Amino acid sequence: MLKKQIDILVYKWLNLAMISVKVGELRNHLSAYLRKVRQGLEVVIFDRHTPIGKLIPHDQEKDGALTLIDPMGGYKGLANLSFRPCRPFAGAVETLLAERKRR
């Protein structure tokens, strides 16, 4: 019983702090949702009941600042990677046809 009450409270809180919207609805009413984001709300974008993105208010204090996170394993493995040589220029159709021939 307590778990069900907590779930209901969490659900109600999320609906107050966050808005869910489908892609088509967002496309049709983008300006209205951007106004809500400016007011501080978060908008979660869904594509057929699957969350695919989130619009969040821009943090004015960190304007333009990026935080770089080092990989957990370090950079040692990057030197051992090998890549196949790329062609100087390949059109999309030629690339697709060549890929299909390899299959």
N, C-alpha and C positions, 0 to 999 in steps of 0.2 A: 504494500500500500504506500509506504514512504517513497519507494523508488518511482512509482507512478506519479506521485505528487511532484517530486523533483523534476521528472521528465517534463511535466506540464509547465512548471515554472521556467525551466530552461527554454522550452519552446516559446513561451510568451515573451521572455526576455530577448531572445534572438529576433523575434518579429519586431520588437521595438527598436533594436539597435541595428538591424540589418534588413534590407529589402531584397526579395528574390524576384527575378524577372526572366522571362523567356527571351530568346534572341529576337524573335519577331516583334514582341512588345517593345523591347529596347530600341530596335531600329525605328519603329514608328513614333516613339516618344522620347527620343534621346535627350532633347533639351530639358524636359521635365526631370529626367533621372539625373542629369548633370547638375541641375539646381539642388537636388536632394543631396548629392555628394558634396557640393559646396557648403551645405548646411551641416556637414559632419557625418552623414549617414554612409554606411557601406552598402553597395549594391552587388549581389551575387548573381551572375549570369548563368542560366541553365539552358542546355540543349537537350531536349527530350528527357527531362528529369535527371540529367547528369550535370553537375556544376563544372563549368569550363573556364570561368574567370571571375574576377572581382574588381569592381571600381572602388577605390578608396580615396579619401581626401588627401591632397598633397600636403606633406609636412613642410611648412614654411621655414622652420628652423634648419632643416637639412637640405635646403634648396640647392640642387645640383651636386650634392655630395654623394659619392658612391662608396660603399663599403666593400672591399675586396676580401674574400675569404680564401685562404690557402687550402688546397686539397688535402684530405686527411693523409694520404700516402706520400705526400710531397711531390716534387717534380722529377724525381729520378727516372721514372718509367717513360717519360716523354722522349728521352734521347733514343730509346730502343724501338720506338714506333716506326713502322715502315708504311709508306703509302705508294700506291701505284702511280706511275707518272701520268700527268694529265695531258690531254691533247691541247694544242694552242687555242683552237676554237672548234667547237662542235655545236651544231644546231640541235634543237630539242628533238626533232624528228629522227635525225641520224643517231643520236644518243639512245633513244627508245628502241629503235630497230636493232642497234648493236647489242643492247641489253637483252632483248628478246631472243636473239640468235644464241647468246651464251646460255640460255636456260635449257 
